[in-house]
Amino acid sequence: MLRPLAIIEIAREIIADIYGVIKKELLKSVSADPAPLNAL
């Protein structure tokens, strides 16, 4: 079984990947208006 720490590390990487994808999509859709990005 995975140790709790390993699970946390994996979860962190997954969250970081998802966050990166979301931020990229937001950048594409609001390139004209960067205000929403500042909320992140």
PyMOL commands that place a pseudoatom at each C-alpha (Angstrom):
pseudoatom trace, name=CA, resn=MET, resi=1, chain=A, elem=C, hetatm=0, pos=[0.000, 0.000, 0.000]
pseudoatom trace, name=CA, resn=LEU, resi=2, chain=A, elem=C, hetatm=0, pos=[1.014, 3.602, -0.557]
pseudoatom trace, name=CA, resn=ARG, resi=3, chain=A, elem=C, hetatm=0, pos=[2.093, 5.641, 2.411]
pseudoatom trace, name=CA, resn=PRO, resi=4, chain=A, elem=C, hetatm=0, pos=[-0.117, 8.647, 3.256]
pseudoatom trace, name=CA, resn=LEU, resi=5, chain=A, elem=C, hetatm=0, pos=[2.707, 10.988, 2.258]
pseudoatom trace, name=CA, resn=ALA, resi=6, chain=A, elem=C, hetatm=0, pos=[2.960, 9.399, -1.180]
pseudoatom trace, name=CA, resn=ILE, resi=7, chain=A, elem=C, hetatm=0, pos=[-0.792, 9.813, -1.656]
pseudoatom trace, name=CA, resn=ILE, resi=8, chain=A, elem=C, hetatm=0, pos=[-0.543, 13.496, -0.727]
pseudoatom trace, name=CA, resn=GLU, resi=9, chain=A, elem=C, hetatm=0, pos=[2.314, 13.994, -3.196]
pseudoatom trace, name=CA, resn=ILE, resi=10, chain=A, elem=C, hetatm=0, pos=[0.353, 12.333, -6.003]
pseudoatom trace, name=CA, resn=ALA, resi=11, chain=A, elem=C, hetatm=0, pos=[-2.755, 14.360, -5.185]
pseudoatom trace, name=CA, resn=ARG, resi=12, chain=A, elem=C, hetatm=0, pos=[-0.669, 17.551, -5.223]
pseudoatom trace, name=CA, resn=GLU, resi=13, chain=A, elem=C, hetatm=0, pos=[0.678, 16.766, -8.679]
pseudoatom trace, name=CA, resn=ILE, resi=14, chain=A, elem=C, hetatm=0, pos=[-2.791, 15.991, -10.019]
pseudoatom trace, name=CA, resn=ILE, resi=15, chain=A, elem=C, hetatm=0, pos=[-4.203, 19.214, -8.559]
pseudoatom trace, name=CA, resn=ALA, resi=16, chain=A, elem=C, hetatm=0, pos=[-1.301, 21.201, -9.998]
pseudoatom trace, name=CA, resn=ASP, resi=17, chain=A, elem=C, hetatm=0, pos=[-1.921, 19.687, -13.443]
pseudoatom trace, name=CA, resn=ILE, resi=18, chain=A, elem=C, hetatm=0, pos=[-5.638, 20.459, -13.311]
pseudoatom trace, name=CA, resn=TYR, resi=19, chain=A, elem=C, hetatm=0, pos=[-4.932, 23.994, -12.073]
pseudoatom trace, name=CA, resn=GLY, resi=20, chain=A, elem=C, hetatm=0, pos=[-2.475, 24.526, -14.922]
pseudoatom trace, name=CA, resn=VAL, resi=21, chain=A, elem=C, hetatm=0, pos=[-5.004, 23.372, -17.515]
pseudoatom trace, name=CA, resn=ILE, resi=22, chain=A, elem=C, hetatm=0, pos=[-7.755, 25.575, -16.055]
pseudoatom trace, name=CA, resn=LYS, resi=23, chain=A, elem=C, hetatm=0, pos=[-5.441, 28.588, -15.979]
pseudoatom trace, name=CA, resn=LYS, resi=24, chain=A, elem=C, hetatm=0, pos=[-4.427, 27.989, -19.613]
pseudoatom trace, name=CA, resn=GLU, resi=25, chain=A, elem=C, hetatm=0, pos=[-8.076, 27.792, -20.692]
pseudoatom trace, name=CA, resn=LEU, resi=26, chain=A, elem=C, hetatm=0, pos=[-8.874, 30.969, -18.750]
pseudoatom trace, name=CA, resn=LEU, resi=27, chain=A, elem=C, hetatm=0, pos=[-5.944, 32.754, -20.371]
pseudoatom trace, name=CA, resn=LYS, resi=28, chain=A, elem=C, hetatm=0, pos=[-7.271, 31.787, -23.787]
pseudoatom trace, name=CA, resn=SER, resi=29, chain=A, elem=C, hetatm=0, pos=[-10.830, 32.901, -23.045]
pseudoatom trace, name=CA, resn=VAL, resi=30, chain=A, elem=C, hetatm=0, pos=[-9.988, 36.155, -21.253]
pseudoatom trace, name=CA, resn=SER, resi=31, chain=A, elem=C, hetatm=0, pos=[-6.860, 37.266, -23.095]
pseudoatom trace, name=CA, resn=ALA, resi=32, chain=A, elem=C, hetatm=0, pos=[-8.649, 40.551, -23.785]
pseudoatom trace, name=CA, resn=ASP, resi=33, chain=A, elem=C, hetatm=0, pos=[-9.575, 41.065, -20.117]
pseudoatom trace, name=CA, resn=PRO, resi=34, chain=A, elem=C, hetatm=0, pos=[-6.993, 39.760, -17.600]
pseudoatom trace, name=CA, resn=ALA, resi=35, chain=A, elem=C, hetatm=0, pos=[-8.998, 40.845, -14.529]
pseudoatom trace, name=CA, resn=PRO, resi=36, chain=A, elem=C, hetatm=0, pos=[-10.439, 37.359, -13.724]
pseudoatom trace, name=CA, resn=LEU, resi=37, chain=A, elem=C, hetatm=0, pos=[-6.924, 35.897, -13.652]
pseudoatom trace, name=CA, resn=ASN, resi=38, chain=A, elem=C, hetatm=0, pos=[-5.994, 38.166, -10.771]
pseudoatom trace, name=CA, resn=ALA, resi=39, chain=A, elem=C, hetatm=0, pos=[-8.671, 36.431, -8.698]
pseudoatom trace, name=CA, resn=LEU, resi=40, chain=A, elem=C, hetatm=0, pos=[-6.628, 33.221, -8.986]
for i in range(1, 40): cmd.bond("trace and resi %d" % i, "trace and resi %d" % (i + 1))
show_as sticks, trace
zoom trace
